[in-house]
Amino acid sequence: MVHTAYLDDTTINYQQGIQFKNPATNGAVPEGYMTPEEFRTKAKTSLTKILNEHGIY
């Protein structure tokens, strides 16, 4: 995951001068990411395909 950090170099206290941007705070899924439901669906489809190819499922 990519984290965007903003540094305020005018602040003496480094703990107050660092801010992280969290794209998940607005509830929107960042571009290129999957929702948990999409991940489960794709994972199940992929696993079923692999198991079928090897005669396990």
PLY file of the C-alpha trace (Angstrom):
ply
format ascii 1.0
element vertex 57
property float x
property float y
property float z
element edge 56
property int vertex1
property int vertex2
end_header
0.00 0.00 0.00
1.23 3.47 -0.79
1.07 6.01 2.02
1.29 9.70 1.28
3.05 11.68 4.01
3.06 15.44 4.28
6.00 16.97 6.13
5.81 20.44 7.62
9.45 21.47 7.88
8.53 24.69 9.68
7.50 22.66 12.75
10.17 21.95 15.34
8.34 18.96 16.86
8.50 16.23 14.20
5.52 14.36 15.68
3.25 17.32 14.97
4.83 18.07 11.61
3.97 14.75 9.94
0.53 14.05 8.50
-0.55 10.96 6.60
-3.21 10.99 3.94
-5.59 8.04 4.33
-7.61 7.50 1.13
-9.99 5.19 2.98
-11.37 7.95 5.21
-13.87 9.08 2.59
-15.18 5.53 2.05
-14.14 5.38 -1.60
-12.02 2.47 -2.78
-8.82 3.75 -4.40
-8.36 3.02 -8.10
-6.88 -0.44 -8.63
-8.08 -1.80 -5.28
-10.84 -4.38 -4.78
-13.60 -4.44 -2.23
-13.58 -7.46 0.09
-16.54 -8.93 -1.81
-14.76 -8.59 -5.16
-11.65 -10.22 -3.70
-13.61 -13.18 -2.33
-15.42 -13.71 -5.64
-12.23 -13.57 -7.70
-10.30 -15.74 -5.23
-13.02 -18.42 -5.19
-13.24 -18.40 -9.00
-9.47 -18.66 -9.37
-9.12 -21.40 -6.76
-11.97 -23.43 -8.26
-10.33 -23.18 -11.69
-6.97 -24.37 -10.34
-8.55 -27.23 -8.41
-10.54 -28.32 -11.49
-7.38 -28.27 -13.64
-5.71 -30.68 -11.22
-8.77 -32.89 -10.73
-9.10 -32.06 -7.05
-12.49 -30.37 -7.13
0 1
1 2
2 3
3 4
4 5
5 6
6 7
7 8
8 9
9 10
10 11
11 12
12 13
13 14
14 15
15 16
16 17
17 18
18 19
19 20
20 21
21 22
22 23
23 24
24 25
25 26
26 27
27 28
28 29
29 30
30 31
31 32
32 33
33 34
34 35
35 36
36 37
37 38
38 39
39 40
40 41
41 42
42 43
43 44
44 45
45 46
46 47
47 48
48 49
49 50
50 51
51 52
52 53
53 54
54 55
55 56
